[in-house]
């Protein structure tokens, strides 16, 4: 259940509104889809915010561009550094290319090949690491110390959080009042930004997160009242493998999120298949987590309408064929 906090939160609704204006040159206003067939299967009226159709194939361009487009010319001349398994890597590369800045991306060796190739195609320099033995933060810190570049973190930064929240702002502007909003949660940037603006637009809306069973750090953290680490999260949802919520995102999740709903890898595979075959929507497992929670009826009773953020659609063809 939401927790009342006395400390100031990292972002406010006004930050999300400002981000919407700043990112306009780069981020698309993605469509909102509905499906009578899905509604019949899930028992609720669902409105899908299709960030799988976003530039770079995921919502991440919203946060990365909000931060990079705010940097001075001097800062951009020293370049930017990010660490990511794929979607944030691509987003940072796209935004950096737009402003003519060098981008260095720290990516795990086992990142999806399609995401790594797309990042490299955007002109970024990739540094790989073993996520079981090395620290991406430490590697990035070394690059930052050597180059003086600016870090573009995947979620735990006010500009990133505010930018990512613009997805929910667009969704609710189009649908009007809904009973609930649900988004996937890894480090919490998307969910914290979305919750911030959603509550300002509709104080009565109920906020939920969706998380893989093998990467349930946010659920455990909310239950414990403090950030909990899940070492080496094990899930096919590579974009949701953050080992713990962000220092800045977590208080917002505590304040606004009613519950985190867990989905299994089997449910993620079934949802990716359902979306592709029944709705003609291509989503990656991470992007489909919120849809899976609704499809498999994990929402509490009494919810009739829900906004569902499909956060991304970048998936290797071979993996898609297996699903």
SVG drawing of the C-alpha trace seen along z (x, -y; Angstrom):
<svg xmlns="http://www.w3.org/2000/svg" viewBox="-16 -25 57 47">
<polyline fill="none" stroke="black" stroke-width="0.4" points="0.0,0.0 1.1,-3.6 3.2,-5.2 3.1,-8.8 6.6,-10.3 7.9,-13.5 11.0,-13.9 10.6,-15.7 10.2,-13.6 12.8,-13.8 10.3,-15.0 6.9,-16.7 4.2,-16.8 5.6,-20.1 8.9,-18.3 7.0,-15.8 5.2,-18.6 8.5,-20.4 10.0,-17.2 7.2,-16.8 8.1,-20.1 11.9,-19.4 11.7,-16.0 9.3,-16.9 12.1,-17.0 13.0,-13.3 10.2,-11.4 7.1,-10.3 3.6,-10.6 2.8,-6.9 -0.7,-5.6 -3.2,-4.1 -4.8,-0.8 -7.8,1.1 -8.9,4.7 -12.3,6.2 -10.7,9.6 -8.2,8.7 -10.9,7.1 -13.0,10.3 -10.0,12.4 -8.9,10.0 -12.2,8.9 -11.3,5.1 -11.3,2.4 -7.6,1.9 -6.0,-1.0 -2.5,-0.1 0.1,-2.9 2.3,-1.4 5.8,-2.5 7.0,0.5 6.3,-1.9 8.4,-4.6 11.6,-5.8 14.3,-3.2 11.5,-0.7 11.0,-1.6 10.0,-4.4 13.6,-5.0 14.1,-7.7 11.9,-9.9 14.2,-10.0 17.5,-9.9 16.6,-12.8 15.2,-14.8 18.6,-14.7 20.8,-15.0 18.9,-17.9 19.3,-19.8 23.1,-19.6 25.3,-22.5 27.5,-22.5 30.6,-22.2 29.2,-19.1 28.2,-17.6 31.6,-18.1 32.9,-15.6 30.4,-13.0 27.9,-10.9 28.1,-7.5 25.3,-5.0 25.0,-1.4 22.1,0.7 21.1,4.1 19.7,2.5 16.8,0.2 18.4,-2.7 21.6,-2.0 19.7,-2.7 17.9,-5.7 21.2,-7.3 22.8,-6.6 19.9,-8.2 19.8,-11.3 23.6,-11.7 23.7,-11.4 21.0,-14.0 23.1,-16.6 26.5,-15.4 27.9,-14.0 30.0,-10.8 28.2,-8.0 29.9,-5.2 27.6,-2.4 28.5,0.3 26.5,3.4 26.4,7.0 28.0,9.6 24.7,11.5 22.5,8.5 20.1,9.3 22.0,9.2 19.4,7.1 19.7,4.4 23.5,4.4 23.6,4.2 21.0,1.3 23.0,-0.6 26.2,-0.2 24.4,-1.2 23.5,-4.6 27.2,-5.3 27.8,-4.5 31.0,-2.9 30.1,0.3 32.1,1.6 31.0,5.1 31.2,6.8 30.2,10.0 27.2,9.1 27.9,12.0 31.4,11.0 31.8,7.2 30.1,4.0 28.7,1.9 28.6,-1.1 32.3,-0.7 33.2,-0.4 31.2,-3.5 32.8,-5.4 36.2,-4.7 35.2,-6.0 33.7,-9.1 36.9,-9.8 39.0,-9.4 36.8,-11.5 34.9,-13.9 31.7,-12.8 28.2,-13.0 26.5,-9.9 23.0,-9.2 21.7,-6.6 18.9,-4.3 16.4,-5.4 17.7,-7.0 17.9,-10.6 15.2,-13.3 15.5,-14.2 15.2,-10.5 12.3,-9.9 10.4,-13.0 11.0,-12.2 9.8,-8.6 6.7,-9.8 5.5,-11.6 4.3,-8.2 1.6,-8.1 0.8,-11.8 0.1,-11.2 -1.9,-8.1 -4.2,-9.8 -4.6,-12.9 -6.0,-10.7 -8.2,-8.3 -9.5,-10.6 -10.0,-9.3 -9.2,-5.6 -9.6,-3.4 -5.9,-2.3 -2.6,-2.5 0.0,0.2 3.6,0.2 6.5,2.6 9.0,1.9 12.8,2.5 14.7,-0.3 11.5,-2.3 12.1,-5.3 9.0,-4.7 6.7,-3.8 7.8,-6.7 7.5,-9.2 4.2,-7.8 2.8,-7.7 3.8,-11.3 1.9,-12.7 -1.0,-10.3 -1.8,-11.3 -1.7,-14.9 -4.1,-14.3 -6.4,-12.0 -5.9,-11.9 -8.1,-8.8 -6.3,-6.6 -4.8,-3.4 -1.2,-2.7 0.3,0.7 3.7,2.1 4.4,5.4 7.5,7.3 8.9,10.8 8.9,13.4 12.7,13.9 13.4,10.1 11.0,9.1 13.2,6.6 10.6,3.8 7.9,6.0 10.4,7.1 11.5,3.5 8.0,2.2 7.2,4.9 10.3,4.3 10.1,0.5 13.6,0.2 15.5,1.1 16.2,4.8 18.8,6.3 18.1,9.4 21.5,10.5 21.6,11.6 17.8,11.5 16.8,14.5 14.1,13.7 13.7,13.6 12.7,9.9 16.2,8.5 15.0,4.9 13.7,5.6 16.8,7.2 17.8,4.2 18.9,5.8 17.2,3.1 15.0,0.0 16.6,-3.4 17.5,-5.6 15.4,-8.4 12.6,-6.3 11.9,-4.2 10.3,-6.9 8.0,-7.8 7.0,-4.1 6.4,-4.0 4.2,-7.1 2.0,-6.2 2.1,-2.5 -0.6,-0.3 0.9,3.0 3.5,4.7 2.0,7.7 4.3,10.6 4.3,12.5 6.1,15.7 8.3,16.1 5.7,18.6 3.1,15.8 5.4,13.4 5.9,15.8 2.2,16.4 1.5,12.7 4.1,11.9 2.4,14.5 -1.1,13.2 -0.2,9.7 1.5,10.7 -1.1,13.1 -4.3,11.5 -3.5,7.8 -0.7,7.7 1.5,5.9 5.1,6.9 6.3,6.6 9.4,7.9 9.0,9.8 10.0,6.7 7.5,4.6 4.7,7.1 5.0,7.5 2.2,5.0 0.0,6.7 0.6,10.1 -0.5,8.9 -3.8,7.7 -4.3,10.7 -3.8,13.2 -6.2,11.3 -3.8,10.2 -5.4,6.8 -7.6,6.6 -11.4,6.7 -13.3,3.5 -11.1,2.2 -13.1,1.6 -10.6,-0.4 -6.9,-0.4 -4.1,-2.1 -1.4,0.4 2.1,-0.8 3.7,1.6 7.2,0.3 9.1,1.8 9.2,4.1 12.9,5.0 13.2,8.8 15.6,11.1 13.8,12.9 15.1,16.3 13.7,15.7 10.4,14.5 10.1,17.7 10.5,19.7 7.8,17.8"/>
</svg>
